[in-house]
Amino acid sequence: MALQLAALLQPSGLTEKLAPEPLETSIDLVPPYPLAVLPPLLREAAEGIADFVQGPPALAGHTVLGAAACLAQSRVDSWSHVSRQMPCSLFSLALGSTGSAKSSTHRLAFLPIEQAEKQRLTLAGDQAVGANGLVTGDASFSRVTSMLVEGCASLFWTTAEGGQLLKGHSLQADNAVAVLGAITRLWDDGGLERIRSKSNADASGIVFNRRLSLSLMVQEITIRDVLRDPVMRGQGFLARFLFCAPDNLLGTRTLSLERLSRKAEDDLRIAHYWERLEELMLTPEAVDPQRLGEVAAPALIPTSDAKKLWLEFYNANELKLGRFGDHEPVAEFAIRAPQQALRLATVLAFFEGKSQVDEEAMYAAVCLAEHSTQEWHRYTVATFDPALEAARDISDWLVAKVRAGEEKWLEFTGRQWLQCGYGRYRTARKRDQAFRLLLERKHLLETPDGYRLNPLLLENSAEGGGEGI
């Protein structure tokens, strides 16, 4: 195959030297992550972690928030204007491209929590079920829900490889709707119903007041795929995630002798943050052993000023949801923003040891919730361009055909395409719209009789392990 590709790539004219452009929508500039509104310890920790791992500060901010939520959810609840009380659990999703230091960021943000969890499991054995648990790396929704039914009151599931979770077996099977429904209910009120067949009754039952938070880091292709998944969106599963997509720092992360000698524990910003996590872990969890391990946490009530600020945000957000409003394209995400703000405010107030949610915590939470809505807007609008989606599909299809030995697709006519091209895009209307983009982005080159696939796509595909541009 390598020899065949080499032959195909022999230049036959200047057009072959044109570099194909990515088939992506131009995404708006990244809105600045509101790191400055975080409590000083969290803000400085995020800055210190980002500096040490040379990763995006937004990713570090997102991750330390997750660590704070991990400890908060089994100790306090959020106030709710509807049900008066709800979990403060957070679902967070962060874009972490190759080289974004997502694993290193997570390791430093959760280090004291992971160390405590390892010690707990060592003392109690591998089958230990405790009031609070940390699930890292590879797992499944089925196993996590089983742990909650078996008696674990609170779980925090975090992974730097979130694509494996969102595209895993549980969400590809026929019961994906049921699985997502169960997870969203856990976020809503902590309830879980898991009924298995008599032959498979393991971990069956109905439980209440459990807590589950998710902290996922994924690559851009995963975000694109899940946003196009009607089940993911229709269930309101994605809408419950706080989202951030920071800039890629590749090309800026130079090293020095001084940097090579650094240790994370020597950075006081990180050390003080770790000390605060350890202090919070020593506070008792609000778990009632008489009620099958249910979380019975007090709600942190907002002060009068905090409620006024939240009401302003709620009403302004509601007006943007209407027809022609700023949030109309992402209404399913934006409608959750006021609820997210209440949860975030609770987590921030808990981290600082406050007995109420004050105006300062609410202001920070509102900024974070609004930032997430802006990020969802950027990626949702960019993802759903039918013409670009068709062009990507056709380009990938042509490259795959030529690499499989069907060299007729290296150069072909419009008539050939209509007769035996990619079935989804054979009609003249769909073909013309996509081909116009493919010509503009130099994936196709015009010939006197029709079209020629840009051979540089084959070269890029061969070098990239089969992924085109």
C-alpha positions, 0 to 999 in steps of 0.5 A: 500500500505504501508504494501505491500511495507513493505513486498516487502522490507523484505531482502532476501539476501545481494544484497538488501542492495546495495544502488542504484546509481543515473542515471546521467552522471558525469558532469564536474566541475563547471567552476568558475563564472567570478565574479572578472571581474564585475564592483566593485559595482556589484561584491561587491553587489554579494559577499555581497548578497551571503554572507548574504543569504548563496547562491552561488556567481555565482547565486548572480552575475547572478541576479545583472546582471539581475537587471542592465539589467532591468534598462538599456534596456529602456534607452540604446541600444547595438551596432550591427555589422549587424544592427548597433543597437539592444536591450540590453535586456538579457535572463538569466537562472540559476540553483537553486536547493533546498536550493540555496537561489534563492528566497532570492537572487532575493529579495535582488538584485531587492529590490529597483526596486520592491519597486519602481514598487509597489509605481508606481502601488499604485499611478496609480492603478492596471490597470496602463500601464507604460513605464517600468514594472516588472513582478514577479512570476506567469504569462504567455507569453500570458499576457506579450505579451498583456501588450507590445501590450497594451502600455508598452514599456519595461518589465522585467519578473523575477521569482525564479520558472522558471520551471512553465514558461518553462513548463506552458500552453503556451508552451505545447499548439499547438501554442508553436512554434508561442509563442517562435517565438514571444519571440525570435523576441522581443529579436532580435529587439523588434518587436512583432506581435500579431493577434487574431481572431475577436471574441478575438481581445483583445490586438491584434496588431503589435508593434515595439521597445519594450523591454523584458528581462527574468530572470529565476531560475529553478531546474535541472530537468527542465533544463534536460527536456527543453534541450530534447525539440526539439521545445525549441531548434529548435526555438533558444529560449534556445540559447538566454539565458545566463546560469549558474549552480553553485555548491550546498552549502547544508551542508555548511550553518551553522548559528551563533548568529552573523549571526542571528543578521545581516541585509542586509541593514547594509552591505555596499556592498549591501547598495551602490548597492541599492543606485546605482539602485535608482540613475539609476531609476531617469534617464529618460527612452528613450521612445517616447510617439509620437510613441506609447510608443516605446523605442528610446534609443541611442546605446552605441558605443564600443571604438576602443579598445573595438571593437578590443577585441570583434573581437578577441572573435568573430573570436576565437568563430567562429573557435570553431564552426567548425567540431571537434571544442570545441563548435561544440556540442553546436553550437546553443548556442555558435553562440550567444555568440558574440551577448551576449557579446555586450549586456552584455558590454552595460549593464555593461557600463550603470551601471557605467554611461559610454557614451561608451562601453570601453575595460574594459566593453567588457572584462568583457562581453566576460568572462561572455558570454564564461562562459555561453557557457561553462555551456551550454556545460556541461549540454547539453553533460550530458543531451543527453546520450541515454543509461542513458535516457533509463535506467532512463525511465525503472527504473521509469517505473518499480518502478511505476508498482510495486507501482501500485500493479503489483508485477510481475515486482519486479522480472522478466525474460528477456523473460517477458520483451521482451513480455510485458515490457516498449514498447519503450525499448523492443527490445534486443538491447535497453534493453541490453544497458539500463539493463547494466547500471541499473545493474552497478548502482544497480537499477537491481540485477541479479537473477538465472533466470533474474532480481530483482528490487532493493527494496531500489528504492521503499523505496526511492520513497515512502519517496520522494513522488514518485520520484525515484533516 
